[in-house]
Amino acid sequence: MSFLGKITEILREGKVLIDTVLSYADTSKISVIRKKGQLLSEEYEGEGIKVKAYVPKAVAGQLGLL
């Protein structure tokens, strides 16, 4: 494993990957994800906002994303 790969693994330890669509009414959750996690992508679609991110497991639970 490369040095960068190892650093990435360490930084993501204890985090879960979420890949979901949030309703437009849940935009406050994206703020929490940005603040507490690592937002990988955010796409605005007809039914809501498609979000892919790594967040601490506890935060994902509090946001109802587990």
TIFIDO-819049 format. One record per atom (N, C-alpha, C): residue number from 1; x, y, z. Coordinates in steps of 0.1 Angstrom, whole numbers, plus 5000, padded with zeros to 4 digits. Example, Ala and Ser with C-alpha at 12.3 -4.5 7.8 and 13.67 -1.06 7.14 Angstrom:
% TIFIDO-819049
+-----+------+-------+------+
| num | east | north |   up |
+-----+------+-------+------+
|   1 | 5132 |  4943 | 5078 |
|   1 | 5123 |  4955 | 5078 |
|   1 | 5132 |  4967 | 5078 |
|   2 | 5128 |  4978 | 5071 |
|   2 | 5137 |  4989 | 5071 |
|   2 | 5129 |  5000 | 5079 |
+-----+------+-------+------+
This chain:
% TIFIDO-819049
+-----+------+-------+------+
| num | east | north |   up |
+-----+------+-------+------+
|   1 | 5008 |  4988 | 5000 |
|   1 | 5000 |  5000 | 5000 |
|   1 | 5009 |  5012 | 5000 |
|   2 | 5005 |  5022 | 4992 |
|   2 | 5013 |  5034 | 4991 |
|   2 | 5011 |  5043 | 5004 |
|   3 | 5020 |  5052 | 5006 |
|   3 | 5019 |  5061 | 5017 |
|   3 | 5006 |  5069 | 5017 |
|   4 | 5002 |  5074 | 5006 |
|   4 | 4989 |  5081 | 5005 |
|   4 | 4977 |  5072 | 5008 |
|   5 | 4978 |  5060 | 5003 |
|   5 | 4968 |  5050 | 5006 |
|   5 | 4966 |  5047 | 5021 |
|   6 | 4978 |  5046 | 5028 |
|   6 | 4978 |  5044 | 5042 |
|   6 | 4972 |  5056 | 5050 |
|   7 | 4976 |  5068 | 5046 |
|   7 | 4970 |  5080 | 5052 |
|   7 | 4955 |  5081 | 5050 |
|   8 | 4951 |  5078 | 5038 |
|   8 | 4936 |  5078 | 5036 |
|   8 | 4929 |  5068 | 5044 |
|   9 | 4935 |  5056 | 5046 |
|   9 | 4929 |  5045 | 5054 |
|   9 | 4928 |  5050 | 5069 |
|  10 | 4938 |  5056 | 5074 |
|  10 | 4939 |  5061 | 5088 |
|  10 | 4928 |  5072 | 5090 |
|  11 | 4927 |  5081 | 5080 |
|  11 | 4917 |  5092 | 5081 |
|  11 | 4903 |  5087 | 5081 |
|  12 | 4901 |  5076 | 5074 |
|  12 | 4887 |  5071 | 5072 |
|  12 | 4884 |  5060 | 5083 |
|  13 | 4893 |  5057 | 5092 |
|  13 | 4890 |  5048 | 5102 |
|  13 | 4879 |  5053 | 5111 |
|  14 | 4869 |  5044 | 5114 |
|  14 | 4858 |  5048 | 5123 |
|  14 | 4847 |  5055 | 5115 |
|  15 | 4849 |  5056 | 5102 |
|  15 | 4839 |  5063 | 5094 |
|  15 | 4831 |  5053 | 5085 |
|  16 | 4819 |  5057 | 5081 |
|  16 | 4812 |  5048 | 5072 |
|  16 | 4809 |  5056 | 5059 |
|  17 | 4808 |  5049 | 5048 |
|  17 | 4805 |  5055 | 5035 |
|  17 | 4789 |  5056 | 5034 |
|  18 | 4784 |  5068 | 5032 |
|  18 | 4770 |  5069 | 5029 |
|  18 | 4769 |  5073 | 5014 |
|  19 | 4759 |  5067 | 5008 |
|  19 | 4756 |  5070 | 4994 |
|  19 | 4741 |  5070 | 4993 |
|  20 | 4735 |  5082 | 4994 |
|  20 | 4721 |  5083 | 4995 |
|  20 | 4715 |  5095 | 4988 |
|  21 | 4702 |  5096 | 4987 |
|  21 | 4696 |  5108 | 4982 |
|  21 | 4688 |  5114 | 4993 |
|  22 | 4692 |  5127 | 4996 |
|  22 | 4685 |  5134 | 5007 |
|  22 | 4674 |  5143 | 5000 |
|  23 | 4663 |  5145 | 5007 |
|  23 | 4653 |  5154 | 5002 |
|  23 | 4658 |  5168 | 5003 |
|  24 | 4652 |  5177 | 4995 |
|  24 | 4656 |  5191 | 4996 |
|  24 | 4653 |  5197 | 5010 |
|  25 | 4644 |  5191 | 5017 |
|  25 | 4641 |  5196 | 5031 |
|  25 | 4652 |  5192 | 5041 |
|  26 | 4661 |  5183 | 5037 |
|  26 | 4671 |  5178 | 5046 |
|  26 | 4685 |  5185 | 5043 |
|  27 | 4685 |  5196 | 5037 |
|  27 | 4698 |  5203 | 5034 |
|  27 | 4707 |  5205 | 5046 |
|  28 | 4701 |  5207 | 5058 |
|  28 | 4709 |  5209 | 5070 |
|  28 | 4718 |  5197 | 5072 |
|  29 | 4714 |  5185 | 5068 |
|  29 | 4722 |  5173 | 5070 |
|  29 | 4735 |  5174 | 5062 |
|  30 | 4734 |  5180 | 5050 |
|  30 | 4746 |  5182 | 5042 |
|  30 | 4756 |  5191 | 5049 |
|  31 | 4751 |  5201 | 5056 |
|  31 | 4760 |  5210 | 5064 |
|  31 | 4768 |  5202 | 5074 |
|  32 | 4761 |  5193 | 5081 |
|  32 | 4767 |  5185 | 5091 |
|  32 | 4777 |  5175 | 5085 |
|  33 | 4773 |  5170 | 5074 |
|  33 | 4783 |  5161 | 5067 |
|  33 | 4795 |  5168 | 5063 |
|  34 | 4794 |  5180 | 5058 |
|  34 | 4806 |  5188 | 5054 |
|  34 | 4814 |  5191 | 5066 |
|  35 | 4808 |  5194 | 5077 |
|  35 | 4815 |  5199 | 5089 |
|  35 | 4822 |  5187 | 5096 |
|  36 | 4815 |  5175 | 5097 |
|  36 | 4820 |  5164 | 5105 |
|  36 | 4826 |  5153 | 5097 |
|  37 | 4824 |  5153 | 5083 |
|  37 | 4829 |  5142 | 5075 |
|  37 | 4837 |  5147 | 5063 |
|  38 | 4837 |  5138 | 5053 |
|  38 | 4844 |  5141 | 5040 |
|  38 | 4833 |  5139 | 5029 |
|  39 | 4829 |  5150 | 5024 |
|  39 | 4819 |  5150 | 5013 |
|  39 | 4826 |  5147 | 5000 |
|  40 | 4823 |  5135 | 4994 |
|  40 | 4829 |  5131 | 4981 |
|  40 | 4822 |  5137 | 4969 |
|  41 | 4809 |  5137 | 4969 |
|  41 | 4801 |  5142 | 4958 |
|  41 | 4787 |  5147 | 4963 |
|  42 | 4782 |  5156 | 4955 |
|  42 | 4769 |  5162 | 4958 |
|  42 | 4763 |  5165 | 4945 |
|  43 | 4752 |  5159 | 4941 |
|  43 | 4745 |  5161 | 4928 |
|  43 | 4730 |  5164 | 4931 |
|  44 | 4726 |  5175 | 4925 |
|  44 | 4712 |  5180 | 4926 |
|  44 | 4704 |  5173 | 4915 |
|  45 | 4694 |  5165 | 4919 |
|  45 | 4685 |  5157 | 4910 |
|  45 | 4671 |  5161 | 4913 |
|  46 | 4662 |  5156 | 4905 |
|  46 | 4648 |  5159 | 4906 |
|  46 | 4642 |  5156 | 4920 |
|  47 | 4645 |  5144 | 4925 |
|  47 | 4639 |  5140 | 4938 |
|  47 | 4647 |  5144 | 4950 |
|  48 | 4659 |  5150 | 4948 |
|  48 | 4666 |  5154 | 4960 |
|  48 | 4681 |  5156 | 4957 |
|  49 | 4689 |  5155 | 4967 |
|  49 | 4704 |  5157 | 4965 |
|  49 | 4711 |  5144 | 4968 |
|  50 | 4718 |  5139 | 4958 |
|  50 | 4725 |  5127 | 4959 |
|  50 | 4738 |  5130 | 4965 |
|  51 | 4741 |  5123 | 4977 |
|  51 | 4753 |  5126 | 4985 |
|  51 | 4761 |  5113 | 4986 |
|  52 | 4774 |  5115 | 4985 |
|  52 | 4783 |  5104 | 4988 |
|  52 | 4794 |  5110 | 4997 |
|  53 | 4796 |  5103 | 5009 |
|  53 | 4805 |  5109 | 5018 |
|  53 | 4809 |  5099 | 5029 |
|  54 | 4821 |  5101 | 5035 |
|  54 | 4825 |  5094 | 5046 |
|  54 | 4822 |  5102 | 5059 |
|  55 | 4815 |  5097 | 5068 |
|  55 | 4812 |  5104 | 5081 |
|  55 | 4814 |  5094 | 5092 |
|  56 | 4817 |  5100 | 5104 |
|  56 | 4818 |  5091 | 5116 |
|  56 | 4805 |  5083 | 5118 |
|  57 | 4806 |  5071 | 5122 |
|  57 | 4795 |  5062 | 5124 |
|  57 | 4784 |  5069 | 5133 |
|  58 | 4789 |  5075 | 5144 |
|  58 | 4779 |  5082 | 5153 |
|  58 | 4772 |  5093 | 5146 |
|  59 | 4778 |  5100 | 5138 |
|  59 | 4771 |  5111 | 5131 |
|  59 | 4761 |  5106 | 5121 |
|  60 | 4765 |  5095 | 5114 |
|  60 | 4756 |  5089 | 5104 |
|  60 | 4743 |  5084 | 5112 |
|  61 | 4745 |  5079 | 5124 |
|  61 | 4734 |  5074 | 5132 |
|  61 | 4725 |  5086 | 5136 |
|  62 | 4731 |  5097 | 5140 |
|  62 | 4724 |  5108 | 5145 |
|  62 | 4716 |  5114 | 5133 |
|  63 | 4721 |  5113 | 5121 |
|  63 | 4714 |  5119 | 5110 |
|  63 | 4704 |  5109 | 5104 |
|  64 | 4703 |  5097 | 5109 |
|  64 | 4694 |  5087 | 5104 |
|  64 | 4698 |  5081 | 5091 |
|  65 | 4711 |  5080 | 5089 |
|  65 | 4716 |  5076 | 5076 |
|  65 | 4722 |  5062 | 5076 |
|  66 | 4720 |  5055 | 5087 |
|  66 | 4726 |  5041 | 5088 |
|  66 | 4715 |  5031 | 5085 |
+-----+------+-------+------+
